[in-house]
Amino acid sequence: MSTCPHLWESRDVAPVSLGCAECVALGDTWVHLRVCLTCGNVGCCDQSVNKHASAHFAATGHPVARSIQPGESWRWCYADEVLDDPDELEMEGADLG
């Protein structure tokens, strides 16, 4: 587990929408979605044209977001640029022999 205090302190928060509301308002689409673990805001990823999840961090200072893509559970700390991926840790601890 990372020593990033933001990741340690973050808790799951229910998404406030099913998609990136800012992209919907602009008539745009997104590649992947992220949920802010401070307030539940849903924003599009940095591979998307608008990068609303990163913009949300820049505007609010809310440091941690989680992927809400099916099958993904990783979290990203924007403040410390640290990834926490429990699926990766499971693979590291697995007996693959």
C-alpha positions as a Markdown table, in Angstrom:
| # | Residue | x | y | z |
|---|---|---|---|---|
| 1 | Met | 0.0 | 0.0 | 0.0 |
| 2 | Ser | 1.2 | 3.5 | -0.8 |
| 3 | Thr | 2.3 | 5.9 | 1.9 |
| 4 | Cys | 0.3 | 8.7 | 0.2 |
| 5 | Pro | -1.9 | 10.1 | 3.0 |
| 6 | His | -4.6 | 11.1 | 0.6 |
| 7 | Leu | -5.1 | 7.5 | -0.5 |
| 8 | Trp | -5.0 | 6.3 | 3.1 |
| 9 | Glu | -7.7 | 8.8 | 4.1 |
| 10 | Ser | -10.0 | 8.4 | 1.0 |
| 11 | Arg | -13.3 | 6.5 | 1.3 |
| 12 | Asp | -15.7 | 5.3 | -1.4 |
| 13 | Val | -18.3 | 7.9 | -2.3 |
| 14 | Ala | -21.3 | 7.3 | -4.4 |
| 15 | Pro | -21.1 | 8.9 | -7.8 |
| 16 | Val | -23.5 | 11.8 | -8.2 |
| 17 | Ser | -24.2 | 11.0 | -11.9 |
| 18 | Leu | -23.9 | 8.1 | -14.3 |
| 19 | Gly | -21.7 | 10.1 | -16.7 |
| 20 | Cys | -19.6 | 13.2 | -17.1 |
| 21 | Ala | -22.2 | 15.9 | -16.7 |
| 22 | Glu | -19.9 | 18.6 | -18.2 |
| 23 | Cys | -19.4 | 16.5 | -21.3 |
| 24 | Val | -23.1 | 15.9 | -21.6 |
| 25 | Ala | -23.8 | 19.6 | -21.3 |
| 26 | Leu | -21.2 | 20.2 | -24.1 |
| 27 | Gly | -22.6 | 17.5 | -26.3 |
| 28 | Asp | -19.3 | 15.6 | -26.0 |
| 29 | Thr | -18.4 | 12.0 | -25.2 |
| 30 | Trp | -15.8 | 10.5 | -23.0 |
| 31 | Val | -13.4 | 7.5 | -23.0 |
| 32 | His | -13.5 | 6.5 | -19.3 |
| 33 | Leu | -15.0 | 7.9 | -16.2 |
| 34 | Arg | -13.6 | 8.8 | -12.7 |
| 35 | Val | -15.4 | 9.5 | -9.5 |
| 36 | Cys | -14.0 | 12.0 | -7.0 |
| 37 | Leu | -13.7 | 10.3 | -3.6 |
| 38 | Thr | -14.3 | 13.6 | -1.8 |
| 39 | Cys | -17.6 | 14.7 | -3.3 |
| 40 | Gly | -18.7 | 12.1 | -5.8 |
| 41 | Asn | -18.3 | 14.3 | -8.9 |
| 42 | Val | -18.0 | 12.2 | -12.0 |
| 43 | Gly | -15.6 | 13.4 | -14.7 |
| 44 | Cys | -14.0 | 12.1 | -17.8 |
| 45 | Cys | -10.4 | 10.8 | -17.9 |
| 46 | Asp | -7.3 | 12.4 | -19.3 |
| 47 | Gln | -7.7 | 10.3 | -22.5 |
| 48 | Ser | -10.9 | 12.2 | -23.1 |
| 49 | Val | -10.8 | 15.5 | -24.9 |
| 50 | Asn | -12.1 | 17.6 | -22.0 |
| 51 | Lys | -10.2 | 15.9 | -19.1 |
| 52 | His | -12.9 | 17.0 | -16.6 |
| 53 | Ala | -11.7 | 14.7 | -13.8 |
| 54 | Ser | -8.3 | 16.5 | -13.8 |
| 55 | Ala | -10.0 | 19.9 | -14.1 |
| 56 | His | -12.1 | 19.0 | -11.1 |
| 57 | Phe | -9.0 | 18.4 | -9.0 |
| 58 | Ala | -7.4 | 21.7 | -10.3 |
| 59 | Ala | -10.6 | 23.6 | -9.3 |
| 60 | Thr | -11.3 | 22.0 | -6.0 |
| 61 | Gly | -8.1 | 20.4 | -4.7 |
| 62 | His | -10.0 | 17.1 | -4.1 |
| 63 | Pro | -7.0 | 14.8 | -4.4 |
| 64 | Val | -8.3 | 11.2 | -5.0 |
| 65 | Ala | -10.4 | 9.8 | -7.8 |
| 66 | Arg | -11.4 | 6.2 | -8.5 |
| 67 | Ser | -12.1 | 4.5 | -11.8 |
| 68 | Ile | -15.7 | 3.6 | -12.2 |
| 69 | Gln | -15.1 | 1.4 | -15.3 |
| 70 | Pro | -16.5 | -2.1 | -14.9 |
| 71 | Gly | -13.9 | -4.4 | -13.5 |
| 72 | Glu | -11.6 | -1.7 | -12.3 |
| 73 | Ser | -11.0 | -0.6 | -8.7 |
| 74 | Trp | -7.9 | 1.5 | -8.8 |
| 75 | Arg | -7.5 | 5.0 | -7.3 |
| 76 | Trp | -5.3 | 7.9 | -8.3 |
| 77 | Cys | -4.0 | 10.7 | -6.1 |
| 78 | Tyr | -3.7 | 13.8 | -8.3 |
| 79 | Ala | -1.8 | 15.7 | -5.5 |
| 80 | Asp | 0.9 | 13.1 | -5.2 |
| 81 | Glu | 0.6 | 11.4 | -8.6 |
| 82 | Val | 0.3 | 8.0 | -6.9 |
| 83 | Leu | -1.6 | 5.0 | -8.2 |
| 84 | Asp | -3.2 | 2.5 | -5.8 |
| 85 | Asp | -4.4 | -0.6 | -7.7 |
| 86 | Pro | -5.6 | -3.5 | -5.5 |
| 87 | Asp | -5.9 | -5.8 | -8.5 |
| 88 | Glu | -2.1 | -5.3 | -9.1 |
| 89 | Leu | -1.4 | -6.1 | -5.5 |
| 90 | Glu | -3.4 | -9.4 | -5.7 |
| 91 | Met | -1.3 | -10.4 | -8.7 |
| 92 | Glu | 1.9 | -9.6 | -6.9 |
| 93 | Gly | 0.9 | -11.8 | -4.0 |
| 94 | Ala | -0.5 | -14.7 | -6.1 |
| 95 | Asp | 1.3 | -18.0 | -6.4 |
| 96 | Leu | 1.8 | -18.1 | -10.2 |
| 97 | Gly | 4.2 | -21.1 | -10.1 |
